[in-house]
Amino acid sequence: MASPLAFWVGTWDVHDTATGRRAGSNEIVSILDGHGVLERWSGASGLEGASLFWNDGASGTWRQVWATSAGWAKQKTMVAADVPGAVRFEGIVPLPDGTQVRDRTTLTPLGDGSVRQVIETAPLDEDAWEVGFDAVYTPALSPFGASDSGS
């Protein structure tokens, strides 16, 4: 089975699209004979995160659960064919204050082998999407997390 995230598998250096500043590093690994993808995030701010993407065999839909070192978590489901040439996951996410927002992540493979990730949120009843994270992933020159630990 081919994962829709196969283009994202690898070890990445991540930089903010607008400023060019380093946002962190990310390691993406195919697991479970292609039925799952594991993500390990190490942010330049010190925030760590982990994500599991899996194929829901009953429906064939890909799903994601994400958790961080700050105790924040969210779940999303892949939206098929919503963005040509990209993969998009969407879900309803609780915020620390108890409110909920719509949340979507779009991963787009770029022609030079890099990947662009855009994370947006919107109120539950509106299509007023606001970009919260926009970054480009380039293949890492050093092992995962090495630049975060000062080595």
PyRosetta script that sets phi, psi and omega in degrees:
from pyrosetta import init, pose_from_sequence

init()
pose = pose_from_sequence("MASPLAFWVGTWDVHDTATGRRAGSNEIVSILDGHGVLERWSGASGLEGASLFWNDGASGTWRQVWATSAGWAKQKTMVAADVPGAVRFEGIVPLPDGTQVRDRTTLTPLGDGSVRQVIETAPLDEDAWEVGFDAVYTPALSPFGASDSGS")
pose.set_psi(1, 131.6)
pose.set_omega(1, 179.1)
pose.set_phi(2, -91.6)
pose.set_psi(2, 128.4)
pose.set_omega(2, 177.2)
pose.set_phi(3, -77.7)
pose.set_psi(3, 139.3)
pose.set_omega(3, 175.1)
pose.set_phi(4, -67.9)
pose.set_psi(4, -8.3)
pose.set_omega(4, 180.0)
pose.set_phi(5, -103.8)
pose.set_psi(5, 11.8)
pose.set_omega(5, -177.0)
pose.set_phi(6, -55.2)
pose.set_psi(6, -35.3)
pose.set_omega(6, 179.9)
pose.set_phi(7, -65.5)
pose.set_psi(7, -17.3)
pose.set_omega(7, -175.1)
pose.set_phi(8, -97.2)
pose.set_psi(8, -11.1)
pose.set_omega(8, -178.4)
pose.set_phi(9, -65.0)
pose.set_psi(9, 129.2)
pose.set_omega(9, 179.7)
pose.set_phi(10, 150.1)
pose.set_psi(10, -173.3)
pose.set_omega(10, 176.6)
pose.set_phi(11, -113.2)
pose.set_psi(11, 129.0)
pose.set_omega(11, -167.8)
pose.set_phi(12, -127.5)
pose.set_psi(12, 145.9)
pose.set_omega(12, 163.2)
pose.set_phi(13, -98.4)
pose.set_psi(13, 136.4)
pose.set_omega(13, -172.4)
pose.set_phi(14, -120.5)
pose.set_psi(14, 129.6)
pose.set_omega(14, -178.9)
pose.set_phi(15, -129.0)
pose.set_psi(15, 140.1)
pose.set_omega(15, 177.4)
pose.set_phi(16, -60.2)
pose.set_psi(16, 131.1)
pose.set_omega(16, -177.5)
pose.set_phi(17, -64.7)
pose.set_psi(17, -41.7)
pose.set_omega(17, -175.3)
pose.set_phi(18, -74.1)
pose.set_psi(18, -41.6)
pose.set_omega(18, -172.9)
pose.set_phi(19, -103.5)
pose.set_psi(19, -19.7)
pose.set_omega(19, -175.2)
pose.set_phi(20, 79.5)
pose.set_psi(20, -4.3)
pose.set_omega(20, 179.9)
pose.set_phi(21, -69.2)
pose.set_psi(21, 149.0)
pose.set_omega(21, 178.0)
pose.set_phi(22, -66.9)
pose.set_psi(22, 127.2)
pose.set_omega(22, 178.5)
pose.set_phi(23, -98.6)
pose.set_psi(23, -26.6)
pose.set_omega(23, -179.6)
pose.set_phi(24, 157.2)
pose.set_psi(24, -162.2)
pose.set_omega(24, 175.8)
pose.set_phi(25, -134.4)
pose.set_psi(25, 155.1)
pose.set_omega(25, -174.9)
pose.set_phi(26, -142.9)
pose.set_psi(26, 139.4)
pose.set_omega(26, 175.5)
pose.set_phi(27, -120.4)
pose.set_psi(27, 124.3)
pose.set_omega(27, -178.5)
pose.set_phi(28, -118.2)
pose.set_psi(28, 124.4)
pose.set_omega(28, -174.4)
pose.set_phi(29, -127.6)
pose.set_psi(29, 132.5)
pose.set_omega(29, 172.8)
pose.set_phi(30, -78.0)
pose.set_psi(30, 132.6)
pose.set_omega(30, -179.0)
pose.set_phi(31, -133.9)
pose.set_psi(31, 170.5)
pose.set_omega(31, 172.4)
pose.set_phi(32, 55.9)
pose.set_psi(32, 47.6)
pose.set_omega(32, 179.2)
pose.set_phi(33, 53.3)
pose.set_psi(33, 38.8)
pose.set_omega(33, 177.6)
pose.set_phi(34, 85.6)
pose.set_psi(34, -0.7)
pose.set_omega(34, -179.9)
pose.set_phi(35, -88.4)
pose.set_psi(35, -2.6)
pose.set_omega(35, 180.0)
pose.set_phi(36, -149.2)
pose.set_psi(36, 159.4)
pose.set_omega(36, 176.5)
pose.set_phi(37, -137.2)
pose.set_psi(37, 131.3)
pose.set_omega(37, 179.9)
pose.set_phi(38, -110.2)
pose.set_psi(38, 131.8)
pose.set_omega(38, 179.3)
pose.set_phi(39, -116.9)
pose.set_psi(39, 134.5)
pose.set_omega(39, 172.7)
pose.set_phi(40, -124.5)
pose.set_psi(40, 118.8)
pose.set_omega(40, -177.1)
pose.set_phi(41, -107.6)
pose.set_psi(41, 137.1)
pose.set_omega(41, 173.4)
pose.set_phi(42, -130.2)
pose.set_psi(42, 103.3)
pose.set_omega(42, -174.9)
pose.set_phi(43, -82.1)
pose.set_psi(43, 149.9)
pose.set_omega(43, 177.8)
pose.set_phi(44, -61.2)
pose.set_psi(44, -24.4)
pose.set_omega(44, 179.5)
pose.set_phi(45, -80.6)
pose.set_psi(45, -8.3)
pose.set_omega(45, -177.7)
pose.set_phi(46, 102.8)
pose.set_psi(46, -12.7)
pose.set_omega(46, 178.2)
pose.set_phi(47, -69.8)
pose.set_psi(47, 133.4)
pose.set_omega(47, 174.3)
pose.set_phi(48, -113.4)
pose.set_psi(48, 152.9)
pose.set_omega(48, 179.4)
pose.set_phi(49, -149.4)
pose.set_psi(49, 159.3)
pose.set_omega(49, 176.3)
pose.set_phi(50, -141.0)
pose.set_psi(50, 145.5)
pose.set_omega(50, -177.3)
pose.set_phi(51, -138.4)
pose.set_psi(51, 142.0)
pose.set_omega(51, 172.6)
pose.set_phi(52, -120.8)
pose.set_psi(52, 123.6)
pose.set_omega(52, 172.5)
pose.set_phi(53, -106.2)
pose.set_psi(53, 137.4)
pose.set_omega(53, 179.0)
pose.set_phi(54, -145.7)
pose.set_psi(54, 156.4)
pose.set_omega(54, 177.3)
pose.set_phi(55, -91.5)
pose.set_psi(55, 118.2)
pose.set_omega(55, 175.6)
pose.set_phi(56, -76.9)
pose.set_psi(56, 99.5)
pose.set_omega(56, -173.8)
pose.set_phi(57, -53.9)
pose.set_psi(57, -34.3)
pose.set_omega(57, -177.6)
pose.set_phi(58, -65.5)
pose.set_psi(58, -40.8)
pose.set_omega(58, -177.0)
pose.set_phi(59, -105.9)
pose.set_psi(59, -16.4)
pose.set_omega(59, -175.7)
pose.set_phi(60, 78.0)
pose.set_psi(60, 4.3)
pose.set_omega(60, -179.2)
pose.set_phi(61, -84.5)
pose.set_psi(61, 140.3)
pose.set_omega(61, 174.3)
pose.set_phi(62, -88.7)
pose.set_psi(62, 138.5)
pose.set_omega(62, -179.0)
pose.set_phi(63, -128.1)
pose.set_psi(63, 162.1)
pose.set_omega(63, 179.9)
pose.set_phi(64, -137.8)
pose.set_psi(64, 142.2)
pose.set_omega(64, 166.8)
pose.set_phi(65, -128.2)
pose.set_psi(65, 136.4)
pose.set_omega(65, -174.1)
pose.set_phi(66, -130.1)
pose.set_psi(66, 135.9)
pose.set_omega(66, 177.0)
pose.set_phi(67, -137.6)
pose.set_psi(67, 152.4)
pose.set_omega(67, -177.7)
pose.set_phi(68, -126.1)
pose.set_psi(68, 166.9)
pose.set_omega(68, 177.2)
pose.set_phi(69, -68.6)
pose.set_psi(69, -11.2)
pose.set_omega(69, 176.6)
pose.set_phi(70, -89.9)
pose.set_psi(70, 2.3)
pose.set_omega(70, 178.0)
pose.set_phi(71, 83.1)
pose.set_psi(71, 16.5)
pose.set_omega(71, -178.8)
pose.set_phi(72, -102.4)
pose.set_psi(72, 139.9)
pose.set_omega(72, -178.8)
pose.set_phi(73, -141.8)
pose.set_psi(73, 158.2)
pose.set_omega(73, 176.3)
pose.set_phi(74, -154.8)
pose.set_psi(74, 160.1)
pose.set_omega(74, 176.8)
pose.set_phi(75, -127.5)
pose.set_psi(75, 145.3)
pose.set_omega(75, 178.7)
pose.set_phi(76, -142.1)
pose.set_psi(76, 161.9)
pose.set_omega(76, 177.7)
pose.set_phi(77, -125.4)
pose.set_psi(77, 140.9)
pose.set_omega(77, 179.5)
pose.set_phi(78, -67.6)
pose.set_psi(78, 136.6)
pose.set_omega(78, 176.5)
pose.set_phi(79, -103.1)
pose.set_psi(79, 116.0)
pose.set_omega(79, -175.3)
pose.set_phi(80, -74.2)
pose.set_psi(80, 136.9)
pose.set_omega(80, 170.7)
pose.set_phi(81, 54.7)
pose.set_psi(81, 27.1)
pose.set_omega(81, 179.3)
pose.set_phi(82, -80.3)
pose.set_psi(82, -32.0)
pose.set_omega(82, -179.7)
pose.set_phi(83, -132.3)
pose.set_psi(83, 109.6)
pose.set_omega(83, -178.3)
pose.set_phi(84, -56.4)
pose.set_psi(84, 133.1)
pose.set_omega(84, 177.4)
pose.set_phi(85, 78.0)
pose.set_psi(85, 7.5)
pose.set_omega(85, -177.8)
pose.set_phi(86, -137.5)
pose.set_psi(86, 171.1)
pose.set_omega(86, 174.7)
pose.set_phi(87, -119.4)
pose.set_psi(87, 133.0)
pose.set_omega(87, -179.3)
pose.set_phi(88, -128.1)
pose.set_psi(88, 134.8)
pose.set_omega(88, 174.0)
pose.set_phi(89, -116.5)
pose.set_psi(89, 135.6)
pose.set_omega(89, 179.3)
pose.set_phi(90, -131.8)
pose.set_psi(90, 153.6)
pose.set_omega(90, 176.1)
pose.set_phi(91, -170.1)
pose.set_psi(91, 173.3)
pose.set_omega(91, 174.7)
pose.set_phi(92, -98.4)
pose.set_psi(92, 127.9)
pose.set_omega(92, -172.6)
pose.set_phi(93, -122.0)
pose.set_psi(93, 129.4)
pose.set_omega(93, 174.4)
pose.set_phi(94, -77.8)
pose.set_psi(94, 139.0)
pose.set_omega(94, 176.5)
pose.set_phi(95, -96.7)
pose.set_psi(95, 162.2)
pose.set_omega(95, -179.5)
pose.set_phi(96, -55.3)
pose.set_psi(96, -28.1)
pose.set_omega(96, -179.1)
pose.set_phi(97, -84.3)
pose.set_psi(97, 2.6)
pose.set_omega(97, 177.5)
pose.set_phi(98, 95.9)
pose.set_psi(98, -14.7)
pose.set_omega(98, 176.9)
pose.set_phi(99, -75.6)
pose.set_psi(99, 168.8)
pose.set_omega(99, 178.7)
pose.set_phi(100, -125.0)
pose.set_psi(100, 149.5)
pose.set_omega(100, 175.3)
pose.set_phi(101, -135.5)
pose.set_psi(101, 159.3)
pose.set_omega(101, 169.3)
pose.set_phi(102, -79.2)
pose.set_psi(102, 142.3)
pose.set_omega(102, -176.0)
pose.set_phi(103, -136.4)
pose.set_psi(103, 133.4)
pose.set_omega(103, 177.2)
pose.set_phi(104, -140.2)
pose.set_psi(104, 142.6)
pose.set_omega(104, 177.6)
pose.set_phi(105, -121.4)
pose.set_psi(105, 128.8)
pose.set_omega(105, 177.4)
pose.set_phi(106, -117.5)
pose.set_psi(106, 125.6)
pose.set_omega(106, 177.3)
pose.set_phi(107, -111.8)
pose.set_psi(107, 123.2)
pose.set_omega(107, -177.1)
pose.set_phi(108, -124.2)
pose.set_psi(108, 117.8)
pose.set_omega(108, 174.4)
pose.set_phi(109, -70.4)
pose.set_psi(109, 135.4)
pose.set_omega(109, -179.3)
pose.set_phi(110, -104.8)
pose.set_psi(110, 158.3)
pose.set_omega(110, -174.2)
pose.set_phi(111, -60.4)
pose.set_psi(111, -22.5)
pose.set_omega(111, -177.7)
pose.set_phi(112, -92.9)
pose.set_psi(112, 8.5)
pose.set_omega(112, -179.8)
pose.set_phi(113, 92.7)
pose.set_psi(113, -4.4)
pose.set_omega(113, 176.0)
pose.set_phi(114, -87.7)
pose.set_psi(114, 173.3)
pose.set_omega(114, -179.1)
pose.set_phi(115, -134.1)
pose.set_psi(115, 136.2)
pose.set_omega(115, 176.0)
pose.set_phi(116, -102.9)
pose.set_psi(116, 133.5)
pose.set_omega(116, 176.2)
pose.set_phi(117, -120.1)
pose.set_psi(117, 127.9)
pose.set_omega(117, 176.1)
pose.set_phi(118, -123.2)
pose.set_psi(118, 125.2)
pose.set_omega(118, 176.5)
pose.set_phi(119, -113.8)
pose.set_psi(119, 127.5)
pose.set_omega(119, -177.2)
pose.set_phi(120, -128.8)
pose.set_psi(120, 155.4)
pose.set_omega(120, 173.8)
pose.set_phi(121, -131.0)
pose.set_psi(121, 156.7)
pose.set_omega(121, 177.3)
pose.set_phi(122, -151.0)
pose.set_psi(122, 151.8)
pose.set_omega(122, 173.2)
pose.set_phi(123, -57.6)
pose.set_psi(123, 154.7)
pose.set_omega(123, -177.1)
pose.set_phi(124, -56.4)
pose.set_psi(124, -36.3)
pose.set_omega(124, -173.0)
pose.set_phi(125, -104.9)
pose.set_psi(125, 16.1)
pose.set_omega(125, -178.1)
pose.set_phi(126, -136.3)
pose.set_psi(126, 159.9)
pose.set_omega(126, 172.8)
pose.set_phi(127, -105.3)
pose.set_psi(127, 32.0)
pose.set_omega(127, 179.4)
pose.set_phi(128, -90.0)
pose.set_psi(128, 78.1)
pose.set_omega(128, -175.5)
pose.set_phi(129, -75.9)
pose.set_psi(129, 135.6)
pose.set_omega(129, 178.5)
pose.set_phi(130, -121.4)
pose.set_psi(130, 128.3)
pose.set_omega(130, -179.5)
pose.set_phi(131, -75.8)
pose.set_psi(131, 126.1)
pose.set_omega(131, 177.5)
pose.set_phi(132, -108.2)
pose.set_psi(132, -21.3)
pose.set_omega(132, -179.2)
pose.set_phi(133, -151.5)
pose.set_psi(133, 127.6)
pose.set_omega(133, 178.1)
pose.set_phi(134, -141.9)
pose.set_psi(134, 110.7)
pose.set_omega(134, -172.9)
pose.set_phi(135, -144.3)
pose.set_psi(135, 158.9)
pose.set_omega(135, 176.0)
pose.set_phi(136, -113.6)
pose.set_psi(136, 132.0)
pose.set_omega(136, 178.2)
pose.set_phi(137, -97.7)
pose.set_psi(137, 124.0)
pose.set_omega(137, 174.6)
pose.set_phi(138, -119.3)
pose.set_psi(138, 149.4)
pose.set_omega(138, 180.0)
pose.set_phi(139, -54.1)
pose.set_psi(139, 133.3)
pose.set_omega(139, -176.3)
pose.set_phi(140, -71.1)
pose.set_psi(140, 143.6)
pose.set_omega(140, 176.2)
pose.set_phi(141, -91.8)
pose.set_psi(141, -15.6)
pose.set_omega(141, -180.0)
pose.set_phi(142, -130.3)
pose.set_psi(142, 166.1)
pose.set_omega(142, -180.0)
pose.set_phi(143, -58.9)
pose.set_psi(143, 157.1)
pose.set_omega(143, -179.4)
pose.set_phi(144, -51.4)
pose.set_psi(144, 130.1)
pose.set_omega(144, 175.6)
pose.set_phi(145, 76.3)
pose.set_psi(145, -6.1)
pose.set_omega(145, -175.1)
pose.set_phi(146, -60.5)
pose.set_psi(146, -41.9)
pose.set_omega(146, -178.6)
pose.set_phi(147, -74.1)
pose.set_psi(147, -20.5)
pose.set_omega(147, 177.5)
pose.set_phi(148, -76.2)
pose.set_psi(148, -27.2)
pose.set_omega(148, -176.9)
pose.set_phi(149, -94.4)
pose.set_psi(149, 3.7)
pose.set_omega(149, 177.0)
pose.set_phi(150, 88.0)
pose.set_psi(150, 4.9)
pose.set_omega(150, 178.6)
pose.set_phi(151, -97.8)
pose.dump_pdb("model.pdb")
